[in-house]
Amino acid sequence: MAFDAKDAEFLLTRPEFRRFLFAAIQSAGILGQTVSASSAPGRDLHHLEGRRALGFDLLQMVHAGQSEAVRQADPDGITTLSLGLTEALNCKDSRRDARSPRDSARYDELPDAG
């Protein structure tokens, strides 16, 4: 059964899925490898390349949910990858609150100016 473009379109609207997509892409090694090519045995490199290929397949499946114009302009799915990156970087849990609470107790030990 082929993955429906309507399902991909629905999933792309969900911030939770975009964060999942980023995590999947990152664990697939598309954005960077943690093992150097010179130190790993050949079978490990085959395994890593298989993970990367699966990551690219996942990205292309989800990219099918983009509009026709986006798919025509970006056949490699960079736009969809960017959605996942943006969501992960702008996640509410990872953002700090710019307003820090005032702690007036830290001034209690200072002598009065008068």
ABEGO torsion letter per residue (X at the ends): XBBBAAAAAAAAABAAAAAAAAAAAAAAGAAEBABBAAABBAAAAAAAAAAAAAAAAAAAAAAAABBAAAAAABAAGAAAAAAAAAAAAABAAABBBABBBBBAAAAAABBBAX
